Amino acid sequence: MSDILIASVPIHGHVTPLLAAAAGLVERGHRVRFLTGARFASLVEETGSSFVALPAEADYDDRRLDEVIKDRPRGIAGLRFDVRQIFLAPAPAQYRALLSQLAEPTTAVLVDPTFFGAFLLTGHPAHARPPVIYGGLTPLPLASPHVPPFGLGLQPMGGPLRRLDTTRNRALRFLVERVVFRPVQREVDALYRSVHARPANAFLLNWLSTVDAIVQFSVPAFEYPQPGAAVPTYFSGPLTRPTTAAVAADLPDWWDDLRTTTPVVHVTQGTIANSDLTALIRPTLDGLAGEDVLVVVTTGHRPVEELGPVPDNARVARFLPYDLLLPLVDVMVTNGGYGGVHYALAHGVPLVAAGVTEDKPEVCARVAWSGAGVNLRTGRPRARPVRRAVLEVLGSSSHRAAATVIAGQIARSRGVDELVAVIEDLDERRARAGRA
């Protein structure tokens, strides 16, 4: 039996995939401690894991970030502000919390991508700490000459432009690291020096280059290839999988309308970025009004009345079980949440993606790169581009074929068993090194 410490920032979209990891590890007989925000205590305990509260300096309510982070500037300054305030500022308290937990026997530490306190932990020699595993619940941001810098929403070049790819990527990386984030990296170096008496050994947003292994919660067909990656990288597939256990309780009375030969289009803004339903849901409704499709809207638990009048070819619910809905869907319109996109792809559903915040530009770029859908390259599309993209996906077999390839890889991936195998391999290597 292994003793695993999971650590996550208190953000719903980061905690949720790691809850699936925790539940799977506990089911397989491992002991799990889960370090995160206080509001997730009951959810952690439901997995059978032991809840460990983050220190107050590292805890916050992500539902009220606008209140916590006031006077946020715009543009590049706003991006630097976010990294400083949301992710870098809590790092010292996160690090101290990790050290406190490592007083107990620990086989491995599994961390979310923005738990930067783990960057301070990996600065210790490998023999003096447990292996640190990066849980890939966002698109893979590992720096490489083969991919553009993370966050720009750019795809690797192909075809005759491939030879220019490395040059472009290096130039962009210089701009991001030495210009855009240079002031933040100075702060990172100062913090790192206060712990390790030397500057940081990686750029802040590439801190995952210092971990012992990456377990990416995706499949190779949805991720940019990185030959010779700096860190051993394993693909587990998404940890939350489609199930046949969903029941038809509380389905809306219009549910049988979905059993039709008319194409079904599902549109959602998820459960987090849904305070303004005019961003994506309304233009989808307006763009497809009068088309020979059935539009199914989920408001992410927002009151359906917030949508106002809807076209005759639309059906609306606060929530629908995806295990029942997605097998009936022909195309999904999404704002690019990593989990929701993978859930659709697990069912072989092609996508129209529109997202520009957090990691969504990278998710949407991979939707287009993989061939599984269309990237609208905006978070607030107009009705006409949505209509055009949906009709393109419905009218072309290539997007469905690409989504089906990804669905096959997801079905064959090992999920939590892959994570367990990585933990056991790292533990065995550490034991061999200790005996040498």
C-alpha positions in Angstrom: 0.0 0.0 0.0 1.3 3.4 -1.0 0.8 6.6 1.0 0.0 9.4 -1.5 -0.2 13.2 -0.8 -2.3 15.1 -3.3 -2.1 18.9 -3.4 -4.3 21.3 -5.2 -5.1 25.0 -5.3 -8.6 25.7 -4.1 -10.1 26.1 -7.6 -13.1 23.9 -8.5 -11.8 22.9 -12.0 -8.4 21.8 -10.5 -9.8 19.9 -7.5 -12.4 17.9 -9.4 -10.1 15.8 -11.6 -7.8 15.1 -8.6 -10.8 14.0 -6.6 -11.3 11.3 -9.2 -7.6 10.4 -8.8 -8.0 10.2 -5.0 -11.1 8.0 -5.2 -9.4 5.7 -7.6 -6.3 5.4 -5.5 -8.4 4.7 -2.3 -10.4 2.1 -4.2 -7.1 0.3 -5.0 -6.1 0.2 -1.4 -3.8 3.2 -1.1 -3.9 5.8 1.7 -4.5 9.3 0.4 -4.1 12.7 2.0 -5.6 15.6 0.1 -4.3 19.1 0.7 -6.6 21.8 -0.6 -9.1 24.5 0.4 -11.5 24.2 3.2 -14.7 24.4 1.1 -13.7 21.1 -0.5 -13.4 19.1 2.7 -16.6 17.1 2.4 -15.9 16.2 -1.2 -12.4 15.0 -0.3 -13.7 12.9 2.6 -16.4 11.3 0.3 -13.5 9.8 -1.7 -12.2 8.0 1.4 -9.2 10.3 1.6 -8.0 12.3 4.6 -8.6 16.0 4.2 -5.8 18.4 5.0 -6.6 22.1 5.0 -4.4 24.6 3.2 -3.1 27.4 5.5 -5.3 30.5 5.5 -2.7 32.4 3.4 -3.1 29.9 0.6 -6.8 29.4 0.8 -9.5 31.4 -1.0 -12.9 31.0 -2.6 -12.5 30.8 -6.3 -16.2 31.7 -6.7 -15.4 35.2 -5.4 -12.0 35.8 -7.0 -13.2 39.2 -8.4 -13.7 40.3 -4.7 -10.4 38.8 -3.6 -8.4 40.3 -6.4 -9.4 44.0 -6.8 -8.1 46.6 -9.1 -6.9 44.0 -11.7 -5.2 45.7 -14.6 -6.0 44.8 -18.2 -3.9 43.1 -20.9 -0.4 41.7 -20.3 -0.2 43.5 -16.9 -3.4 41.7 -15.9 -1.8 38.4 -16.9 1.2 39.1 -14.7 -1.1 40.2 -11.9 -3.0 36.9 -12.1 0.1 34.8 -11.9 1.5 36.9 -9.0 -1.7 37.1 -6.9 -3.5 33.8 -7.5 -0.5 31.4 -7.9 2.8 32.9 -6.8 1.7 34.6 -3.6 0.4 31.4 -1.9 3.5 29.4 -2.8 5.4 29.9 0.5 2.4 28.8 2.6 1.8 25.9 0.2 5.5 24.8 0.5 5.3 24.9 4.3 2.2 22.8 4.2 3.9 20.3 2.0 6.9 20.1 4.4 4.5 19.6 7.3 2.8 16.7 5.6 6.1 15.1 4.5 6.9 14.5 8.2 4.7 11.5 7.6 5.8 8.6 5.4 4.9 9.6 1.8 5.4 7.5 -1.3 4.7 10.3 -3.8 3.2 13.7 -4.1 0.7 14.4 -6.9 0.2 18.1 -7.6 -2.0 20.2 -9.8 -0.3 22.4 -12.4 -0.6 25.7 -10.5 0.4 24.5 -7.0 3.7 26.4 -7.2 4.7 25.5 -3.7 5.7 22.2 -5.3 8.3 24.1 -7.3 10.1 24.9 -4.1 9.8 21.2 -3.1 11.4 19.9 -6.3 14.4 22.1 -5.5 15.5 19.6 -2.9 17.7 16.7 -4.0 15.6 13.7 -5.2 16.9 11.5 -2.4 15.7 14.0 0.3 12.1 14.1 -0.8 9.4 11.9 -2.3 8.9 11.8 -6.1 6.7 14.7 -7.3 4.2 13.8 -10.0 2.6 16.6 -12.1 -1.1 15.9 -12.7 -1.9 17.1 -16.2 -5.4 18.5 -15.8 -4.7 21.2 -18.4 -3.1 21.0 -21.8 0.6 20.1 -21.4 2.6 23.3 -20.9 6.0 21.7 -21.0 8.5 24.0 -22.9 9.9 22.4 -26.0 11.4 23.6 -29.3 8.6 21.7 -31.0 5.7 23.7 -29.5 4.8 27.4 -29.1 4.9 28.9 -25.6 1.9 27.9 -23.5 -0.9 30.3 -23.3 -0.8 31.9 -26.7 -3.3 29.4 -28.3 -0.9 28.7 -31.2 -0.5 25.4 -32.9 2.7 23.7 -34.1 3.4 24.4 -37.7 3.1 21.6 -40.2 3.8 20.9 -43.8 6.4 23.1 -45.6 6.5 25.5 -42.6 7.7 22.9 -40.2 11.3 23.9 -40.5 10.4 27.4 -39.4 8.7 26.1 -36.3 11.7 25.9 -34.0 12.8 29.4 -35.0 9.3 30.8 -34.3 8.9 29.0 -31.0 12.3 30.1 -29.7 11.6 33.7 -30.6 8.2 33.6 -28.9 9.6 31.9 -25.9 12.3 34.6 -25.5 9.5 37.2 -25.7 7.3 35.5 -23.1 10.1 34.6 -20.6 12.5 37.5 -21.0 10.0 40.3 -21.7 6.4 39.6 -20.7 7.1 37.7 -17.5 10.6 39.0 -16.6 9.4 41.1 -13.6 7.5 38.0 -12.3 10.4 35.7 -12.8 12.6 38.0 -10.7 10.2 37.6 -7.9 10.3 33.8 -8.4 14.1 33.9 -8.3 14.0 35.8 -5.0 11.5 33.4 -3.4 13.5 30.4 -4.7 16.7 31.9 -3.4 15.2 32.4 0.1 14.7 28.6 0.3 17.5 27.2 -1.8 20.2 30.0 -1.8 20.2 30.0 -5.6 18.0 31.3 -8.4 15.1 29.2 -9.7 16.2 26.4 -12.1 13.3 26.9 -14.4 11.0 29.5 -15.8 7.9 29.8 -13.6 5.4 28.6 -16.1 7.7 25.7 -17.0 8.2 24.6 -13.4 6.9 21.2 -14.4 10.3 20.5 -16.1 11.6 20.0 -12.5 9.2 17.2 -11.5 9.9 13.4 -11.6 7.1 12.5 -13.9 4.1 13.9 -15.7 0.8 12.0 -15.9 -1.3 13.8 -18.5 -5.0 13.3 -18.1 -5.5 13.0 -21.8 -4.4 10.9 -24.8 -1.7 11.4 -27.4 -4.1 12.2 -30.2 -5.2 15.4 -28.4 -1.7 16.6 -27.4 1.1 18.2 -29.4 4.0 15.7 -29.9 7.1 16.5 -28.0 10.0 14.3 -29.1 12.6 13.9 -26.4 10.5 15.5 -23.7 12.5 16.8 -20.7 10.4 14.9 -18.2 9.0 11.3 -18.5 5.4 11.8 -19.7 2.6 9.3 -19.4 -0.9 9.5 -20.8 -3.6 8.2 -18.5 -6.6 9.4 -20.4 -9.2 11.4 -18.4 -9.8 10.1 -14.9 -13.5 10.7 -15.1 -15.0 8.3 -17.6 -18.4 7.7 -19.2 -20.4 5.2 -17.3 -23.5 3.2 -17.9 -24.7 3.9 -14.3 -26.6 7.1 -15.1 -30.3 6.9 -14.4 -33.1 8.7 -16.1 -34.4 10.3 -12.9 -35.5 13.9 -13.2 -35.0 14.2 -16.9 -37.1 17.0 -18.5 -40.4 16.1 -20.1 -39.0 17.0 -23.5 -36.2 14.3 -23.3 -37.9 12.0 -25.9 -37.5 14.9 -28.4 -33.8 13.9 -28.6 -34.7 10.5 -30.2 -34.8 12.0 -33.6 -33.0 11.9 -37.0 -32.6 15.6 -36.7 -29.0 16.6 -35.8 -28.7 17.4 -32.1 -26.4 20.3 -31.1 -25.5 20.7 -27.4 -24.2 24.0 -26.1 -22.8 24.7 -22.7 -20.7 27.2 -20.9 -19.9 24.7 -18.1 -20.6 25.3 -14.4 -18.0 28.0 -13.7 -17.8 30.5 -16.6 -21.6 30.8 -16.9 -22.4 34.0 -15.2 -23.1 35.6 -18.6 -25.1 33.3 -20.8 -24.9 35.7 -23.7 -21.2 34.8 -24.2 -21.8 31.6 -26.0 -25.2 30.1 -25.4 -27.2 33.0 -26.8 -25.3 33.4 -30.1 -25.6 29.6 -30.6 -29.4 29.8 -30.1 -29.7 32.8 -32.4 -27.4 31.4 -35.0 -29.2 28.1 -35.2 -32.7 29.4 -34.9 -34.7 28.1 -37.9 -32.0 25.5 -38.9 -33.0 21.9 -39.1 -31.2 21.0 -35.9 -32.3 20.5 -32.3 -30.3 22.7 -29.9 -30.0 21.4 -26.3 -28.8 24.0 -23.8 -27.5 23.3 -20.3 -27.1 26.4 -18.2 -24.7 24.9 -15.6 -27.3 25.2 -12.9 -28.1 28.8 -13.7 -31.8 29.6 -13.8 -33.1 28.9 -17.3 -35.1 32.1 -17.1 -31.9 34.1 -17.5 -31.8 33.0 -21.2 -35.0 34.8 -22.0 -37.0 33.6 -25.1 -35.6 30.6 -26.9 -36.3 29.4 -30.5 -38.7 26.6 -31.2 -35.9 24.3 -32.1 -34.2 24.7 -28.6 -34.6 22.8 -25.4 -33.2 24.1 -22.1 -32.3 22.5 -18.8 -30.2 23.6 -15.8 -28.3 20.3 -15.9 -28.4 17.0 -17.8 -26.4 13.8 -17.2 -23.8 13.6 -19.8 -23.7 9.9 -19.8 -27.2 9.9 -21.1 -27.0 13.1 -23.2 -23.8 12.8 -25.2 -24.6 9.5 -27.0 -27.5 11.4 -28.6 -25.4 14.5 -29.6 -24.0 15.2 -33.0 -21.9 18.3 -32.2 -21.1 20.1 -28.9 -20.5 23.9 -28.7 -18.3 24.6 -25.7 -16.2 27.3 -24.1 -13.3 24.9 -23.9 -13.2 23.5 -20.4 -10.6 20.6 -20.4 -12.8 18.2 -18.6 -16.0 18.8 -20.6 -14.1 18.6 -23.9 -12.6 15.3 -22.9 -16.0 14.0 -21.8 -17.4 14.9 -25.3 -14.5 13.3 -27.0 -14.8 10.1 -25.0 -18.2 9.8 -26.7 -16.7 10.6 -30.1 -18.6 13.9 -30.3 -16.9 16.6 -32.4 -16.7 20.2 -31.1 -17.1 23.8 -31.9 -14.9 25.6 -29.3 -14.9 29.2 -28.2 -12.7 30.2 -25.2 -10.1 32.8 -24.4 -9.6 32.7 -20.6 -7.4 30.5 -18.4 -6.1 27.5 -20.4 -9.1 27.6 -22.8 -7.1 29.1 -25.8 -4.8 26.0 -25.5 -7.7 23.6 -25.3 -9.5 25.2 -28.3 -6.3 25.2 -30.3 -5.9 21.4 -29.7 -9.5 20.8 -30.7 -8.6 22.3 -34.1 -5.2 20.7 -34.3 -6.5 17.2 -33.6 -9.1 17.6 -36.3 -11.9 17.0 -33.8 -13.6 20.3 -34.3 -13.5 24.0 -35.1 -11.8 26.8 -33.0 -13.7 30.1 -33.2 -10.7 31.9 -31.5 -13.0 34.1 -29.4 -14.9 33.8 -26.1 -17.8 35.9 -27.4 -18.6 34.8 -30.9 -21.4 36.3 -33.0 -24.3 34.2 -34.1 -23.2 33.8 -37.8 -19.7 32.3 -37.1 -21.3 29.8 -34.6 -23.9 28.8 -37.2 -21.2 28.4 -39.9 -18.9 26.3 -37.7 -21.7 24.0 -36.5 -22.9 23.4 -40.1 -19.3 22.7 -41.1 -18.8 20.1 -38.4 -22.2 18.5 -39.2 -21.4 18.5 -42.9 -18.0 17.0 -42.8 -17.2 13.4 -41.7 -13.5 14.3 -40.9 -14.3 16.0 -37.6 -16.4 13.0 -36.4 -13.7 10.6 -37.6 -11.0 12.5 -35.6 -13.2 12.6 -32.5 -13.8 8.8 -32.9 -10.0 8.2 -33.0 -9.6 10.1 -29.7 -12.6 8.3 -28.2 -10.8 5.0 -29.1 -7.6 6.1 -27.4 -9.6 7.2 -24.3 -11.3 3.8 -24.2 -8.0 2.0 -24.3 -6.2 4.3 -21.8 -5.7 3.0 -18.2 -6.9 6.0 -16.2 -6.0 5.7 -12.5 -4.2 2.4 -13.2 -1.6 4.4 -15.2 -1.1 6.7 -12.3 -0.6 3.8 -9.9 1.9 2.3 -12.3 3.9 5.5 -12.4 3.8 5.8 -8.6 5.0 2.2 -8.2 7.8 2.7 -10.8 9.1 5.9 -9.1 9.0 4.2 -5.7 10.9 1.2 -7.0 13.5 3.4 -8.6 13.9 5.4 -5.4 14.4 2.2 -3.4 17.0 1.0 -5.8 18.9 4.3 -5.6 18.8 4.1 -1.8 20.3 0.6 -1.9 23.1 1.6 -4.3 
